[in-house]
Amino acid sequence: MPQIVVLPHATLCPDGAVIEAPAGKSICDVLLENDIDIEHACEKSCACTTCHVVVREGYESLEDPEEKEEDLLDRAWGLEATSRLSCQAILDKEDLVIEIPKYTINQVSENH
């Protein structure tokens, strides 16, 4: 069973986490099921960027993002080459190391 290593995030997961999860689940679902309350404003329908994560290790094990996800990611705060929408990134058999960005686009607009 693959593991997701979540790097520390000041509010959502201050100590980081190591989570075992079955292949075939989205990163978002795994985080939510393990009490890491990642924002998902569109209810995981690939219509926003609030569940954006950066895959630090294991990115190549994920299926390529579809065009709709890529278009949305262009609007994500802190976009990197290995960014994914966690609601669309489905675990395979490889371990992942992920980082939840400090802000979502919602938080950035609310704080400015």
C-alpha positions in Angstrom: 0.0 0.0 0.0 1.5 3.4 -1.0 2.3 6.1 1.6 1.7 9.8 1.3 4.3 11.8 3.3 2.8 15.2 4.0 5.3 17.9 4.8 4.5 20.1 7.7 2.0 22.9 7.1 1.6 25.5 9.8 -2.2 25.2 10.2 -3.4 22.1 8.4 -0.7 19.6 9.6 2.0 21.3 11.8 3.9 18.1 12.5 3.6 16.6 9.0 2.1 13.1 8.5 2.8 9.7 7.0 -0.4 8.1 5.7 -0.9 4.7 4.2 -3.6 4.8 1.5 -4.9 2.4 -1.1 -4.1 3.0 -4.8 -7.0 4.4 -6.7 -7.9 7.2 -4.2 -7.4 10.9 -4.7 -4.8 12.7 -2.6 -7.6 15.0 -1.5 -9.8 12.2 -0.2 -6.9 10.6 1.6 -6.0 13.8 3.3 -9.6 14.5 4.4 -10.0 10.9 5.7 -7.0 11.5 7.8 -8.1 14.7 9.4 -6.0 17.0 7.2 -8.7 19.5 6.3 -7.3 20.7 2.9 -9.7 23.2 1.3 -11.8 21.9 -1.6 -14.2 24.7 -2.4 -15.7 23.1 -5.5 -16.4 19.8 -3.6 -13.7 18.0 -5.7 -15.2 18.7 -9.1 -12.1 20.2 -10.7 -13.6 23.7 -10.8 -11.2 25.6 -8.5 -7.6 25.5 -7.2 -8.1 25.4 -3.5 -6.9 21.8 -3.1 -3.6 22.5 -4.9 -0.6 20.5 -3.7 3.0 20.3 -4.8 4.3 16.7 -5.3 7.9 16.8 -4.1 8.5 13.1 -4.8 6.7 10.5 -6.8 5.1 12.9 -9.3 6.0 10.6 -12.3 3.8 7.8 -10.8 0.7 9.9 -11.2 -1.3 10.0 -14.4 -0.8 13.1 -16.4 -3.2 15.9 -15.6 -6.0 16.5 -18.0 -6.3 19.8 -19.9 -9.0 21.1 -17.6 -6.8 20.6 -14.5 -3.8 22.2 -16.3 -5.9 25.2 -17.2 -7.0 25.6 -13.5 -3.5 25.1 -12.2 -2.4 28.2 -14.2 -4.4 30.2 -11.6 -3.0 28.4 -8.5 -1.0 30.4 -5.9 2.6 29.1 -5.8 2.4 27.0 -9.0 5.3 24.7 -9.6 6.2 22.2 -12.3 5.0 19.3 -10.0 1.8 21.0 -8.9 -1.5 19.1 -9.0 -5.1 19.5 -7.9 -5.3 16.9 -5.1 -8.9 16.1 -6.1 -7.6 15.0 -9.5 -4.4 13.3 -8.6 -5.1 9.6 -8.1 -2.6 7.4 -6.1 -0.9 4.6 -7.9 1.5 2.1 -6.3 4.3 4.5 -5.6 4.9 6.6 -2.4 4.4 10.3 -2.6 5.8 13.3 -0.7 3.5 16.3 -0.9 3.6 19.9 0.2 0.4 21.8 0.8 1.1 25.5 -0.2 0.9 28.1 2.5 -2.0 29.8 0.8 -4.8 29.0 -1.6 -6.1 31.6 -4.1 -9.1 32.1 -1.8 -6.9 32.9 1.2 -4.8 35.3 -0.9 -7.8 37.3 -2.0 -9.4 37.3 1.4 -6.2 38.6 3.1 -5.5 41.4 0.6 
